Amino acid sequence: MKIEELDSNFKREQTDSSLNYLKIRDTAAEIEGLFPETWQRLPDAVLEEINRPELTELARHTSGAVLRFQTDTPVLGLCMELLEPDFMMSHMPLTGSAGMDVFADGRYVATFRAEPGEKMVKGEVPLSGEKTDITVYLPLYNGVKEFYLGISENACILKPSEHKIKEPVIFYGSSITQGGCASRTSNAYPALVTRWLDAGMYCLGFSGNAKGDLPIARYIAGLPASCLVYDYDYNAPDAAFLGETHRPFLEYILSCNPKLPVLVMSRPNPEFKSEELQSRTRRQIVQETVLKCREKGYQVNFLDGVELFGEESRECCTVDGIHPNDLGFYRIAKKVLKEIQELLK
């Protein structure tokens, strides 16, 4: 039996509203955090230069991408066509990997997800009928082929309100940065931090593929940014590789943007499945990057990954010892938020 047959609270609401559906590109809604023409997080030129198929696939995942607009419709319809039929991840819910979270005037109102093996994600949200700010967080581990908004007759879709912080926060890192394994798309730590700050974001987290590729550094250097969170540690295959790539990546960005505030992080939970010496060496490499950049006058702070999960009940913060659950992401976000607020002063 399906859980819906055992517990009616798991049933998805069915509606029969008559809505007029429009392609997102045909409206005033804004798509943040990717290229709207391709729904990719990196440009084709960068992907071709690196030429790593795994990275190309991950760049099509819409982690950190957000739809923002205002509308006066009393019922809002949302219809998202995924790039691929969703695959089951053994330790991440479909609501996070292939779902979408909807916020109205900053308040969480709904989550919609794909059924296993399906491409379409649909849902409707009742609203006040007065002008409302809408934010939709897109899938963390799937891509979007097309997105439609449904509105009532005589209703309209308007540009979103401006962010309090004008330029976005850029995040670069591993699967943790991409959002694995948050239960919902708005619970990944980059989403939490930028929602609390009221800022846009570029989430350049690539699961298993954040390897300090210089073409990505050149791309980041050309983006508008209020701050960079540099979370590159986990995906370096060993300490020697990290030592060769960690500082050159960041120094290139700072050579183009010498006033850019940067928060450099080492891996969370370094004691899990990691030799003590290897772990210490990697952290020293990350710290050395911070010291060398400071010597050059750059505004770079260090956040030790050991601190990210806190002391109390650390074992409750991940799904597998590495990837955070919602508690883990919340604790990371609180630490990162505090550091960014200090940097932005």
VEXGUSE-601267 format. One record per residue (C-alpha): residue in one letter; x, y, z. Coordinates in steps of 0.2 Angstrom, whole numbers, m for minus. Layout:
BEGIN
type A, X X, Y Y, Z Z
...
//
This chain:
BEGIN
type M, X 0, Y 0, Z 0
type K, X 5, Y 18, Z m3
type I, X 8, Y 29, Z 12
type E, X m6, Y 40, Z 6
type E, X m18, Y 26, Z 8
type L, X m12, Y 24, Z 26
type D, X m11, Y 42, Z 31
type S, X m22, Y 55, Z 22
type N, X m10, Y 69, Z 28
type F, X 2, Y 63, Z 14
type K, X m10, Y 66, Z 0
type R, X m7, Y 80, Z m12
type E, X m21, Y 92, Z m14
type Q, X m30, Y 91, Z m30
type T, X m37, Y 107, Z m38
type D, X m47, Y 111, Z m53
type S, X m44, Y 130, Z m55
type S, X m45, Y 137, Z m72
type L, X m28, Y 146, Z m74
type N, X m19, Y 154, Z m89
type Y, X m2, Y 146, Z m90
type L, X 13, Y 156, Z m97
type K, X 31, Y 152, Z m100
type I, X 42, Y 160, Z m87
type R, X 52, Y 168, Z m101
type D, X 37, Y 177, Z m107
type T, X 34, Y 185, Z m91
type A, X 42, Y 199, Z m80
type A, X 48, Y 185, Z m68
type E, X 67, Y 185, Z m65
type I, X 78, Y 169, Z m65
type E, X 93, Y 171, Z m53
type G, X 108, Y 160, Z m52
type L, X 110, Y 153, Z m69
type F, X 108, Y 157, Z m88
type P, X 90, Y 158, Z m92
type E, X 93, Y 153, Z m110
type T, X 101, Y 137, Z m106
type W, X 96, Y 134, Z m87
type Q, X 114, Y 131, Z m84
type R, X 125, Y 137, Z m69
type L, X 141, Y 139, Z m80
type P, X 143, Y 145, Z m98
type D, X 146, Y 133, Z m112
type A, X 163, Y 141, Z m115
type V, X 169, Y 137, Z m98
type L, X 162, Y 119, Z m99
type E, X 171, Y 116, Z m116
type E, X 187, Y 122, Z m109
type I, X 187, Y 111, Z m94
type N, X 179, Y 96, Z m104
type R, X 174, Y 85, Z m90
type P, X 157, Y 77, Z m94
type E, X 153, Y 75, Z m75
type L, X 155, Y 94, Z m73
type T, X 144, Y 98, Z m88
type E, X 130, Y 87, Z m81
type L, X 131, Y 95, Z m64
type A, X 131, Y 112, Z m72
type R, X 113, Y 108, Z m78
type H, X 107, Y 105, Z m61
type T, X 98, Y 121, Z m55
type S, X 105, Y 121, Z m37
type G, X 104, Y 139, Z m30
type A, X 93, Y 145, Z m45
type V, X 78, Y 155, Z m39
type L, X 63, Y 162, Z m48
type R, X 57, Y 179, Z m41
type F, X 42, Y 189, Z m46
type Q, X 26, Y 198, Z m39
type T, X 9, Y 193, Z m44
type D, X m9, Y 198, Z m39
type T, X m17, Y 182, Z m44
type P, X m28, Y 173, Z m30
type V, X m22, Y 156, Z m36
type L, X m4, Y 153, Z m42
type G, X 0, Y 138, Z m53
type L, X 17, Y 131, Z m55
type C, X 22, Y 118, Z m68
type M, X 40, Y 113, Z m70
type E, X 47, Y 101, Z m83
type L, X 63, Y 93, Z m77
type L, X 77, Y 90, Z m88
type E, X 78, Y 71, Z m84
type P, X 66, Y 59, Z m76
type D, X 70, Y 60, Z m58
type F, X 81, Y 47, Z m51
type M, X 80, Y 40, Z m33
type M, X 94, Y 45, Z m22
type S, X 96, Y 33, Z m8
type H, X 99, Y 47, Z 6
type M, X 90, Y 63, Z m1
type P, X 72, Y 66, Z m3
type L, X 64, Y 70, Z m20
type T, X 58, Y 86, Z m12
type G, X 76, Y 92, Z m12
type S, X 83, Y 83, Z m27
type A, X 69, Y 86, Z m39
type G, X 56, Y 98, Z m30
type M, X 53, Y 116, Z m28
type D, X 49, Y 127, Z m13
type V, X 38, Y 142, Z m14
type F, X 38, Y 157, Z m3
type A, X 25, Y 171, Z m2
type D, X 31, Y 188, Z 5
type G, X 45, Y 179, Z 13
type R, X 34, Y 165, Z 21
type Y, X 36, Y 147, Z 16
type V, X 20, Y 141, Z 9
type A, X 22, Y 125, Z m2
type T, X 34, Y 111, Z m8
type F, X 30, Y 102, Z m24
type R, X 40, Y 87, Z m31
type A, X 41, Y 75, Z m45
type E, X 35, Y 57, Z m43
type P, X 49, Y 44, Z m45
type G, X 53, Y 42, Z m64
type E, X 43, Y 57, Z m69
type K, X 48, Y 74, Z m77
type M, X 33, Y 85, Z m72
type V, X 31, Y 94, Z m56
type K, X 15, Y 103, Z m53
type G, X 6, Y 113, Z m39
type E, X m6, Y 127, Z m35
type V, X m4, Y 140, Z m21
type P, X m19, Y 150, Z m14
type L, X m14, Y 168, Z m12
type S, X m22, Y 184, Z m6
type G, X m26, Y 192, Z m23
type E, X m16, Y 207, Z m18
type K, X 2, Y 210, Z m24
type T, X 13, Y 197, Z m17
type D, X 32, Y 193, Z m18
type I, X 35, Y 175, Z m24
type T, X 51, Y 166, Z m22
type V, X 53, Y 148, Z m30
type Y, X 69, Y 138, Z m26
type L, X 73, Y 126, Z m40
type P, X 79, Y 108, Z m39
type L, X 96, Y 104, Z m31
type Y, X 100, Y 88, Z m41
type N, X 91, Y 89, Z m57
type G, X 89, Y 102, Z m71
type V, X 74, Y 112, Z m78
type K, X 69, Y 111, Z m96
type E, X 54, Y 123, Z m95
type F, X 44, Y 132, Z m82
type Y, X 26, Y 139, Z m83
type L, X 17, Y 150, Z m71
type G, X m2, Y 149, Z m70
type I, X m12, Y 165, Z m65
type S, X m31, Y 169, Z m65
type E, X m40, Y 180, Z m78
type N, X m35, Y 199, Z m76
type A, X m21, Y 195, Z m65
type C, X m3, Y 199, Z m69
type I, X 15, Y 195, Z m66
type L, X 27, Y 209, Z m61
type K, X 46, Y 211, Z m58
type P, X 51, Y 206, Z m41
type S, X 56, Y 218, Z m27
type E, X 74, Y 223, Z m26
type H, X 85, Y 213, Z m14
type K, X 91, Y 222, Z 2
type I, X 109, Y 218, Z m3
type K, X 111, Y 223, Z m21
type E, X 125, Y 211, Z m27
type P, X 124, Y 192, Z m25
type V, X 134, Y 181, Z m14
type I, X 144, Y 168, Z m23
type F, X 147, Y 151, Z m16
type Y, X 160, Y 139, Z m24
type G, X 162, Y 121, Z m17
type S, X 157, Y 103, Z m17
type S, X 141, Y 93, Z m15
type I, X 138, Y 101, Z 2
type T, X 138, Y 118, Z m7
type Q, X 126, Y 110, Z m20
type G, X 114, Y 105, Z m7
type G, X 117, Y 87, Z m4
type C, X 107, Y 81, Z 6
type A, X 94, Y 94, Z 11
type S, X 76, Y 88, Z 12
type R, X 70, Y 104, Z 3
type T, X 77, Y 115, Z m10
type S, X 77, Y 130, Z 1
type N, X 86, Y 122, Z 16
type A, X 103, Y 121, Z 8
type Y, X 115, Y 132, Z 17
type P, X 117, Y 145, Z 2
type A, X 99, Y 147, Z 1
type L, X 97, Y 149, Z 20
type V, X 111, Y 162, Z 21
type T, X 105, Y 173, Z 6
type R, X 87, Y 172, Z 12
type W, X 92, Y 178, Z 29
type L, X 102, Y 192, Z 21
type D, X 90, Y 196, Z 7
type A, X 103, Y 194, Z m6
type G, X 104, Y 185, Z m23
type M, X 116, Y 170, Z m25
type Y, X 126, Y 161, Z m37
type C, X 128, Y 143, Z m31
type L, X 143, Y 135, Z m39
type G, X 143, Y 119, Z m29
type F, X 147, Y 104, Z m40
type S, X 146, Y 87, Z m32
type G, X 163, Y 78, Z m33
type N, X 169, Y 91, Z m46
type A, X 174, Y 106, Z m36
type K, X 193, Y 104, Z m41
type G, X 199, Y 122, Z m42
type D, X 197, Y 123, Z m61
type L, X 205, Y 140, Z m66
type P, X 191, Y 143, Z m80
type I, X 178, Y 143, Z m66
type A, X 189, Y 156, Z m56
type R, X 190, Y 167, Z m72
type Y, X 171, Y 165, Z m73
type I, X 168, Y 170, Z m55
type A, X 180, Y 185, Z m57
type G, X 168, Y 192, Z m70
type L, X 153, Y 191, Z m59
type P, X 145, Y 205, Z m48
type A, X 147, Y 200, Z m30
type S, X 145, Y 206, Z m13
type C, X 155, Y 192, Z m5
type L, X 163, Y 175, Z m10
type V, X 161, Y 159, Z 1
type Y, X 176, Y 148, Z m5
type D, X 172, Y 131, Z 1
type Y, X 184, Y 121, Z m9
type D, X 192, Y 106, Z 1
type Y, X 182, Y 90, Z 0
type N, X 184, Y 87, Z m19
type A, X 203, Y 88, Z m20
type P, X 208, Y 70, Z m21
type D, X 223, Y 72, Z m9
type A, X 232, Y 85, Z 0
type A, X 245, Y 88, Z m13
type F, X 232, Y 92, Z m26
type L, X 223, Y 104, Z m14
type G, X 240, Y 112, Z m11
type E, X 243, Y 115, Z m30
type T, X 225, Y 122, Z m34
type H, X 218, Y 130, Z m18
type R, X 227, Y 146, Z m17
type P, X 230, Y 150, Z m36
type F, X 211, Y 148, Z m39
type L, X 207, Y 161, Z m25
type E, X 222, Y 173, Z m30
type Y, X 216, Y 174, Z m48
type I, X 199, Y 180, Z m42
type L, X 206, Y 192, Z m30
type S, X 218, Y 199, Z m42
type C, X 203, Y 205, Z m53
type N, X 193, Y 210, Z m38
type P, X 205, Y 216, Z m24
type K, X 191, Y 223, Z m13
type L, X 180, Y 207, Z m14
type P, X 177, Y 200, Z 4
type V, X 180, Y 182, Z 5
type L, X 176, Y 168, Z 18
type V, X 187, Y 153, Z 16
type M, X 180, Y 137, Z 24
type S, X 188, Y 120, Z 27
type R, X 178, Y 104, Z 27
type P, X 165, Y 101, Z 40
type N, X 166, Y 85, Z 50
type P, X 185, Y 82, Z 45
type E, X 186, Y 68, Z 58
type F, X 175, Y 56, Z 48
type K, X 183, Y 43, Z 37
type S, X 199, Y 54, Z 36
type E, X 217, Y 50, Z 42
type E, X 222, Y 62, Z 56
type L, X 238, Y 68, Z 47
type Q, X 229, Y 70, Z 30
type S, X 215, Y 80, Z 39
type R, X 227, Y 92, Z 48
type T, X 238, Y 94, Z 32
type R, X 222, Y 99, Z 22
type R, X 217, Y 112, Z 35
type Q, X 234, Y 119, Z 35
type I, X 234, Y 122, Z 16
type V, X 217, Y 131, Z 17
type Q, X 224, Y 142, Z 32
type E, X 240, Y 145, Z 22
type T, X 229, Y 152, Z 8
type V, X 221, Y 164, Z 20
type L, X 237, Y 170, Z 27
type K, X 245, Y 173, Z 10
type C, X 230, Y 182, Z 4
type R, X 230, Y 193, Z 19
type E, X 248, Y 197, Z 17
type K, X 244, Y 204, Z 0
type G, X 230, Y 216, Z 8
type Y, X 215, Y 206, Z 3
type Q, X 200, Y 205, Z 15
type V, X 199, Y 186, Z 18
type N, X 193, Y 177, Z 33
type F, X 194, Y 159, Z 38
type L, X 180, Y 148, Z 45
type D, X 186, Y 131, Z 52
type G, X 175, Y 117, Z 46
type V, X 177, Y 109, Z 63
type E, X 166, Y 122, Z 70
type L, X 152, Y 121, Z 58
type F, X 142, Y 107, Z 66
type G, X 145, Y 113, Z 84
type E, X 149, Y 102, Z 98
type E, X 131, Y 96, Z 104
type S, X 125, Y 81, Z 94
type R, X 137, Y 82, Z 80
type E, X 132, Y 65, Z 75
type C, X 114, Y 71, Z 71
type C, X 120, Y 83, Z 58
type T, X 123, Y 72, Z 43
type V, X 114, Y 58, Z 33
type D, X 131, Y 48, Z 31
type G, X 144, Y 56, Z 41
type I, X 148, Y 68, Z 26
type H, X 133, Y 76, Z 18
type P, X 122, Y 87, Z 30
type N, X 104, Y 85, Z 34
type D, X 93, Y 100, Z 37
type L, X 100, Y 102, Z 55
type G, X 118, Y 101, Z 48
type F, X 114, Y 114, Z 35
type Y, X 105, Y 125, Z 47
type R, X 121, Y 125, Z 59
type I, X 132, Y 129, Z 44
type A, X 121, Y 143, Z 38
type K, X 121, Y 151, Z 55
type K, X 140, Y 151, Z 56
type V, X 142, Y 157, Z 38
type L, X 129, Y 171, Z 41
type K, X 138, Y 178, Z 56
type E, X 155, Y 178, Z 46
type I, X 147, Y 186, Z 31
type Q, X 139, Y 200, Z 41
type E, X 156, Y 204, Z 48
type L, X 164, Y 205, Z 31
type L, X 150, Y 216, Z 24
type K, X 153, Y 229, Z 38
//
